């Protein structure tokens, strides 16, 4: 029986991806524990702390795939941590060199560094997904650069925009996320090897040399100081996922709203049966958007948990560290799931330009009342223009009709202005501001990052 959606046969591929789950699989984590122990032995041999032959035997014989996992699980329940039970088994695997396994290390050194290796692999997947998503968003921004639609504030029609402009805003967010991910790598992908209280005392004057050599073996950054209780790196990683999935949640929310029958402007890709209701045959629910939003909420909760876990006591935590074991794997799996849904949904997004035009015309010109006022101002003065348009808008609201017709019927307007000018001023497509040019700016900037 699955205890979470991430383990569920029914739901796991809705809320995550096989590739990300594989990175945080128990067997893969234990392989990384062994990889760290082997790297430590090699580093200590390089620095003359243990014999070269011992490091060679440890590297050749220690194998995560042949461990007794049932025994490892049982002893982990007793000890509370998996490293001591792991060292018992790989020391036996190493034969005569087993006494040199885990030399001078502490449990948290191995576990933290293994998690860093997991995060490095996970960052690679997130980076690839973001790169692909940026390409999809760039295509939408370019294709719909000049497609007018109603811009809405406080859920009310405000001023005209273009759908390309909306997509460009989404793209710009993910350009920034790509930059944030790149900048986070050197801060987050730093290994840990510092010994019991973090001072490397067990290795005498060789401690820093071993630490440096070990990180070279693993391809990780070398810490300037011990971070057993300085958890900002891991907290940054999960909070970055919170920001990324927050943007995905915003996109999902936009798509869900605009897919409502009352808008009918956007639809998720049609796949027979997807989003179907058990009782209402007409339904076409926005499933990917719903999953994106749910994943974003889950990651956001874990982001807060990681901030809470930063508050650790003295030189070794008495509980906050364990909270990371929950938050980090789940956050990465949920983030991967949200990105997967976003790529599917946006790559096949159905844009109903006719519905956008129809909704834009819904207010019969009121959406561009500001444009009309500013257009009339040079002819009749700003204040008079405001008063005239205000009165005309009241007529449209109370009696119906088109704003252009009402204005052209007003003597103070028709006697001074060409009716065609009023028609142009009340056409929403003529009041897009710099929206298309902003699309161009975003596309140029995004292309420069590739």
C-alpha positions as CSV (number, residue, x, y, z in Angstrom):
1,X,0.0,0.0,0.0
2,X,1.4,3.4,-0.9
3,X,1.5,6.0,1.9
4,X,2.0,9.0,-0.4
5,X,1.1,9.8,-4.0
6,X,4.8,9.7,-4.8
7,X,4.9,6.0,-4.1
8,X,1.5,5.2,-5.5
9,X,1.2,3.1,-8.6
10,X,-1.9,5.1,-9.5
11,X,-0.6,8.6,-8.9
12,X,3.2,8.6,-8.9
13,X,3.6,9.6,-12.6
14,X,1.0,12.3,-12.2
15,X,3.0,14.0,-9.4
16,X,6.5,13.0,-10.4
17,X,8.7,11.4,-13.0
18,X,10.5,8.1,-13.1
19,X,13.8,9.8,-13.8
20,X,13.6,12.0,-10.7
21,X,12.3,9.2,-8.5
22,X,15.2,7.1,-9.6
23,X,17.7,9.7,-8.3
24,X,16.0,9.6,-4.8
25,X,15.5,5.8,-4.8
26,X,16.8,4.2,-1.6
27,X,19.2,1.9,-3.6
28,X,20.6,4.9,-5.5
29,X,21.1,6.8,-2.2
30,X,23.0,3.8,-0.7
31,X,25.1,3.7,-3.9
32,X,26.0,7.3,-3.3
33,X,26.9,6.6,0.3
34,X,29.3,3.9,-0.9
35,X,30.6,6.3,-3.6
36,X,31.4,8.9,-0.9
37,X,33.1,6.3,1.3
38,X,35.2,5.1,-1.6
39,X,36.1,8.7,-2.5
40,X,37.2,9.3,1.1
41,X,39.5,6.3,1.0
42,X,41.0,7.4,-2.3
43,X,41.6,10.9,-0.9
44,X,43.2,9.6,2.3
45,X,45.5,7.4,0.3
46,X,46.5,10.4,-1.9
47,X,47.3,12.3,1.3
48,X,49.2,9.4,2.9
49,X,46.7,8.9,5.7
50,X,45.9,5.2,4.7
51,X,47.8,2.8,2.5
52,X,47.3,3.0,-1.3
53,X,46.6,-0.7,-1.4
54,X,43.8,-0.3,1.2
55,X,42.1,2.4,-0.9
56,X,42.5,0.3,-4.0
57,X,40.9,-2.7,-2.3
58,X,38.1,-0.6,-0.9
59,X,37.3,0.9,-4.3
60,X,37.4,-2.5,-6.0
61,X,35.4,-4.5,-3.5
62,X,32.8,-2.2,-1.9
63,X,29.6,-2.6,-3.9
64,X,26.2,-1.2,-2.9
65,X,24.4,-3.7,-5.2
66,X,25.5,-6.7,-3.2
67,X,24.6,-5.4,0.2
68,X,22.1,-7.2,2.5
69,X,19.3,-4.5,2.4
70,X,17.1,-6.3,4.8
71,X,19.9,-6.3,7.4
72,X,20.7,-2.7,6.6
73,X,17.1,-1.6,7.1
74,X,16.8,-3.6,10.4
75,X,20.1,-2.1,11.8
76,X,19.1,1.4,10.6
77,X,15.9,1.2,12.7
78,X,18.0,0.3,15.7
79,X,20.9,2.8,15.2
80,X,18.7,5.6,13.8
81,X,21.1,6.3,10.9
82,X,22.1,4.1,8.0
83,X,25.8,4.8,7.9
84,X,27.1,2.6,10.8
85,X,25.2,-0.5,9.5
86,X,26.5,0.3,6.0
87,X,30.1,0.6,7.3
88,X,29.7,-2.8,9.0
89,X,28.8,-4.4,5.6
90,X,31.3,-2.7,3.3
91,X,34.1,-3.2,5.8
92,X,33.5,-6.9,5.4
93,X,33.4,-6.5,1.6
94,X,36.8,-4.7,1.7
95,X,38.4,-7.7,3.4
96,X,41.8,-7.0,5.0
97,X,41.4,-3.3,4.2
98,X,38.0,-3.0,5.9
99,X,39.5,-1.3,8.9
100,X,40.3,1.7,6.8
101,X,36.7,2.3,5.7
102,X,35.1,5.5,7.0
103,X,38.5,6.6,8.5
104,X,38.1,9.9,10.4
105,X,34.6,10.5,9.1
106,X,31.3,11.0,10.9
107,X,27.8,9.8,9.8
108,X,26.6,13.2,8.7
109,X,29.7,13.7,6.5
110,X,28.7,10.7,4.4
111,X,24.9,11.4,4.4
112,X,25.2,15.1,3.6
113,X,27.7,14.6,0.8
114,X,25.5,11.8,-0.7
115,X,22.5,14.2,-0.7
116,X,24.6,16.8,-2.5
117,X,25.4,14.2,-5.2
118,X,21.6,13.5,-5.5
119,X,20.9,17.2,-5.8
120,X,23.5,17.6,-8.5
121,X,21.8,14.9,-10.5
122,X,18.4,16.4,-9.8
123,X,19.5,19.9,-10.8
124,X,20.6,18.4,-14.2
125,X,17.0,17.1,-14.7
126,X,15.4,20.4,-13.6
127,X,17.8,22.4,-15.8
128,X,16.9,20.3,-18.8
129,X,13.2,20.6,-18.1
130,X,13.5,24.4,-17.8
131,X,15.4,24.6,-21.0
132,X,12.7,22.7,-22.9
133,X,10.0,24.7,-21.3
134,X,11.6,28.0,-22.2
135,X,11.7,26.8,-25.8
136,X,8.0,26.0,-25.7
137,X,7.2,29.4,-24.1
138,X,9.3,31.3,-26.6
139,X,7.3,29.6,-29.4
140,X,4.0,30.7,-27.9
141,X,5.3,34.3,-27.3
142,X,6.5,34.5,-30.9
143,X,3.4,32.9,-32.5
144,X,0.9,35.1,-30.6
145,X,3.0,38.3,-30.4
146,X,0.2,40.3,-32.0
147,X,-2.9,38.4,-30.9
148,X,-5.1,40.8,-28.9
149,X,-6.9,39.6,-25.8
150,X,-8.4,41.2,-22.7
151,X,-5.9,42.0,-20.0
152,X,-7.6,41.5,-16.6
153,X,-6.9,42.9,-13.2
154,X,-8.9,41.9,-10.1
155,X,-10.6,39.4,-12.4
156,X,-12.1,42.3,-14.4
157,X,-11.3,43.4,-17.9
158,X,-8.7,46.2,-17.7
159,X,-6.9,47.0,-20.9
160,X,-6.0,45.0,-24.1
161,X,-2.8,42.9,-24.2
162,X,-1.7,40.2,-26.5
163,X,-1.4,36.5,-25.7
164,X,2.2,36.6,-26.8
165,X,2.8,39.3,-24.1
166,X,1.3,37.0,-21.5
167,X,3.5,34.1,-22.7
168,X,6.6,36.3,-22.8
169,X,6.0,37.2,-19.1
170,X,5.9,33.4,-18.4
171,X,9.1,33.0,-20.4
172,X,10.9,35.8,-18.6
173,X,10.2,34.1,-15.3
174,X,11.8,30.9,-16.4
175,X,14.8,32.7,-17.9
176,X,15.4,34.0,-14.5
177,X,14.9,30.6,-12.9
178,X,17.5,29.2,-15.3
179,X,19.9,31.9,-14.1
180,X,19.0,31.3,-10.4
181,X,19.7,27.6,-10.9
182,X,23.1,28.3,-12.5
183,X,24.0,30.7,-9.7
184,X,22.9,28.2,-7.0
185,X,25.1,25.4,-8.1
186,X,28.4,26.6,-6.7
187,X,26.8,27.4,-3.4
188,X,24.8,24.2,-3.0
189,X,27.0,21.6,-4.7
190,X,29.6,21.6,-1.9
191,X,30.6,18.4,-0.1
192,X,30.9,17.8,3.6
193,X,33.8,16.1,5.4
194,X,34.7,17.5,8.8
195,X,34.6,14.7,11.4
196,X,32.7,14.4,14.7
197,X,32.5,18.1,15.8
198,X,33.5,19.5,12.4
199,X,37.1,20.3,13.2
200,X,38.8,17.4,11.3
201,X,40.7,16.7,14.5
202,X,40.9,13.0,13.8
203,X,43.2,13.5,10.8
204,X,45.7,15.8,12.5
205,X,47.3,18.2,10.1
206,X,46.1,16.2,7.0
207,X,42.4,17.1,7.5
208,X,42.0,19.9,5.0
209,X,44.1,18.2,2.4
210,X,42.0,15.1,2.6
211,X,38.8,17.2,2.5
212,X,40.0,18.9,-0.7
213,X,41.2,15.6,-2.3
214,X,37.9,13.9,-1.5
215,X,35.9,16.7,-3.1
216,X,38.1,16.5,-6.2
217,X,37.3,12.8,-6.4
218,X,33.6,13.5,-6.3
219,X,33.6,16.6,-8.5
220,X,32.1,18.8,-5.7
221,X,33.0,22.2,-4.3
222,X,35.3,22.3,-1.3
223,X,33.7,23.9,1.8
224,X,35.5,26.8,3.4
225,X,34.0,25.9,6.8
226,X,32.0,23.0,8.2
227,X,28.3,23.1,7.4
228,X,26.9,20.3,9.7
229,X,24.5,22.9,11.2
230,X,24.7,25.6,8.5
231,X,21.9,24.4,6.3
232,X,21.5,27.4,4.0
233,X,22.7,25.4,0.9
234,X,20.0,22.8,1.2
235,X,17.4,25.3,2.2
236,X,18.3,27.4,-0.9
237,X,17.9,24.4,-3.1
238,X,14.4,23.6,-1.9
239,X,13.3,27.2,-1.8
240,X,14.5,27.6,-5.4
241,X,12.2,24.7,-6.3
242,X,9.5,26.6,-4.4
243,X,10.0,29.7,-6.6
244,X,10.1,27.6,-9.8
245,X,6.9,25.7,-9.0
246,X,5.3,28.9,-7.8
247,X,5.7,30.2,-11.3
248,X,4.3,27.0,-12.7
249,X,1.3,27.4,-10.3
250,X,0.8,30.9,-11.7
251,X,0.8,29.6,-15.3
252,X,-1.6,26.8,-14.3
253,X,-4.0,29.2,-12.6
254,X,-4.1,31.5,-15.7
255,X,-4.8,28.5,-18.0
256,X,-7.5,27.1,-15.6
257,X,-9.3,30.5,-15.4
258,X,-9.1,31.1,-19.2
259,X,-10.3,27.5,-19.9
260,X,-13.6,28.2,-18.0
261,X,-16.6,28.2,-20.3
262,X,-17.2,31.9,-19.5
263,X,-13.8,32.7,-21.0
264,X,-13.1,29.8,-23.4
265,X,-9.8,31.3,-24.5
266,X,-7.3,28.5,-23.7
267,X,-7.6,24.7,-23.5
268,X,-5.2,22.0,-22.5
269,X,-4.3,19.6,-25.3
270,X,-7.1,17.2,-26.3
271,X,-6.4,13.6,-25.4
272,X,-9.4,11.3,-25.5
273,X,-10.7,10.6,-22.0
274,X,-8.3,13.1,-20.3
275,X,-10.1,15.3,-17.9
276,X,-13.4,13.4,-18.3
277,X,-16.0,13.4,-15.6
278,X,-17.7,10.2,-14.3
279,X,-21.1,11.9,-14.4
280,X,-20.9,14.8,-16.8
281,X,-19.9,13.8,-20.4
282,X,-19.4,17.4,-21.5
283,X,-16.6,18.0,-19.0
284,X,-13.0,18.6,-20.1
285,X,-11.2,19.4,-16.9
286,X,-7.7,21.0,-16.9
287,X,-5.9,18.1,-15.4
288,X,-2.3,19.1,-16.0
289,X,-2.9,22.6,-14.6
290,X,-4.6,21.1,-11.5
291,X,-1.6,18.8,-11.0
292,X,0.9,21.7,-11.5
293,X,-0.9,23.8,-8.9
294,X,-1.1,20.9,-6.4
295,X,2.7,20.1,-6.8
296,X,3.5,23.8,-6.3
297,X,1.5,23.9,-3.0
298,X,3.4,20.7,-1.9
299,X,6.8,22.2,-2.6
300,X,5.9,25.4,-1.0
301,X,5.1,23.6,2.3
302,X,8.5,21.8,2.1
303,X,10.3,25.1,1.4
304,X,8.9,26.4,4.7
305,X,10.0,23.2,6.4
306,X,13.5,23.6,5.1
307,X,13.7,27.1,6.5
308,X,12.5,25.8,9.9
309,X,15.2,23.0,9.7
310,X,17.9,25.7,9.4
311,X,17.4,26.5,13.1
312,X,19.8,23.9,14.5
313,X,21.3,23.6,17.9
314,X,25.1,24.1,18.6
315,X,27.4,21.8,16.6
316,X,25.1,19.0,15.7
317,X,21.3,19.1,15.4
318,X,18.9,17.0,17.5
319,X,16.1,16.8,15.0
320,X,15.9,19.5,12.4
321,X,18.3,17.6,10.2
322,X,15.9,14.7,9.9
323,X,13.2,17.0,8.5
324,X,15.4,17.4,5.5
325,X,15.1,13.7,4.7
326,X,11.4,14.3,4.2
327,X,11.5,17.6,2.4
328,X,14.4,17.3,-0.1
329,X,13.4,14.1,-2.0
330,X,9.7,15.0,-2.1
331,X,10.3,18.6,-3.3
332,X,12.5,17.4,-6.2
333,X,10.0,14.8,-7.3
334,X,7.0,17.2,-7.1
335,X,9.0,19.9,-9.0
336,X,9.8,17.4,-11.7
337,X,6.2,16.3,-11.9
338,X,5.0,19.9,-12.2
339,X,7.6,20.6,-14.9
340,X,6.5,17.5,-16.8
341,X,2.9,18.5,-16.7
342,X,3.8,22.1,-17.8
343,X,5.7,20.9,-20.8
344,X,2.9,18.6,-21.9
345,X,0.2,21.2,-21.4
346,X,1.9,24.2,-22.9
347,X,3.4,22.3,-25.9
348,X,-0.1,21.4,-27.0
349,X,-1.9,24.4,-25.7
350,X,-5.0,25.3,-27.7
351,X,-5.4,29.1,-28.1
352,X,-8.8,30.2,-29.3
353,X,-8.1,33.5,-31.0
354,X,-11.8,34.0,-31.9
355,X,-12.9,33.7,-28.3
356,X,-10.2,36.2,-27.3
357,X,-11.5,38.6,-29.9
358,X,-15.1,38.0,-28.8
359,X,-14.3,38.6,-25.2
360,X,-12.3,41.6,-26.0
361,X,-15.4,43.1,-27.7
362,X,-17.6,42.1,-24.9
363,X,-17.6,45.6,-23.3
364,X,-18.4,47.3,-26.7
365,X,-15.3,49.5,-26.4
366,X,-15.3,50.3,-22.7
367,X,-12.1,48.4,-22.3
368,X,-10.3,51.2,-24.2
369,X,-12.1,54.1,-22.5
370,X,-8.6,55.3,-21.4
371,X,-7.5,55.2,-25.0
372,X,-10.5,57.2,-26.2
373,X,-10.0,59.8,-23.5
374,X,-6.3,60.3,-24.3
375,X,-7.1,60.3,-28.1
376,X,-9.8,63.0,-27.7
377,X,-7.7,65.2,-25.3
378,X,-5.6,66.9,-28.0
379,X,-8.8,68.0,-29.8
380,X,-11.1,69.0,-26.9
381,X,-8.7,69.2,-23.9
382,X,-8.0,66.6,-21.3
383,X,-10.7,67.4,-18.7
384,X,-13.4,67.8,-21.3
385,X,-12.3,64.5,-22.9
386,X,-12.5,62.8,-19.5
387,X,-16.0,64.1,-18.9
388,X,-17.3,63.2,-22.3
389,X,-16.0,59.7,-22.2
390,X,-17.2,59.3,-18.6
391,X,-20.8,60.3,-19.7
392,X,-20.6,58.0,-22.8
393,X,-19.5,55.0,-20.7
394,X,-22.4,55.6,-18.3
395,X,-24.8,55.4,-21.3
396,X,-23.2,52.2,-22.5
397,X,-23.4,50.6,-19.1
398,X,-27.0,51.7,-18.5
399,X,-28.5,51.4,-22.0
400,X,-26.2,49.2,-24.0
401,X,-24.7,49.9,-27.4
402,X,-21.2,50.5,-28.6
403,X,-19.0,53.2,-27.1
404,X,-18.1,54.5,-30.6
405,X,-21.8,54.9,-31.6
406,X,-22.6,56.7,-28.3
407,X,-19.7,59.1,-28.8
408,X,-20.5,59.8,-32.4
409,X,-24.1,60.6,-31.4
410,X,-22.9,63.3,-28.9
411,X,-23.0,66.7,-30.6
412,X,-19.8,67.9,-28.8
413,X,-17.9,65.0,-30.4
414,X,-19.5,64.6,-33.8
415,X,-19.3,68.3,-34.6
416,X,-15.5,68.3,-34.0
417,X,-14.2,64.8,-34.9
418,X,-14.3,62.4,-37.8
419,X,-16.4,59.3,-36.9
420,X,-13.6,57.1,-38.3
421,X,-11.2,58.6,-35.7
422,X,-13.6,57.4,-33.0
423,X,-13.8,54.0,-34.6
424,X,-10.0,53.7,-34.5
425,X,-9.8,54.9,-30.9
426,X,-12.4,52.4,-29.7
427,X,-10.8,49.4,-31.4
428,X,-8.9,47.5,-28.7
429,X,-6.4,46.2,-31.2
430,X,-5.2,49.7,-31.6
431,X,-4.4,50.1,-27.9
432,X,-1.8,47.4,-27.2
433,X,0.8,49.8,-25.9
434,X,4.3,48.3,-26.0
435,X,3.1,44.7,-25.5
436,X,4.4,43.4,-28.9
437,X,7.7,45.2,-28.4
438,X,8.1,43.7,-24.9
439,X,7.7,40.3,-26.5
440,X,10.5,41.1,-28.8
441,X,12.7,42.2,-25.9
442,X,12.0,39.0,-23.9
443,X,12.7,36.8,-26.9
444,X,16.0,38.5,-27.7
445,X,17.1,38.3,-24.1
446,X,16.0,34.6,-23.8
447,X,17.8,33.7,-27.1
448,X,20.9,35.3,-25.7
449,X,20.9,32.8,-22.8
450,X,20.8,29.7,-25.0
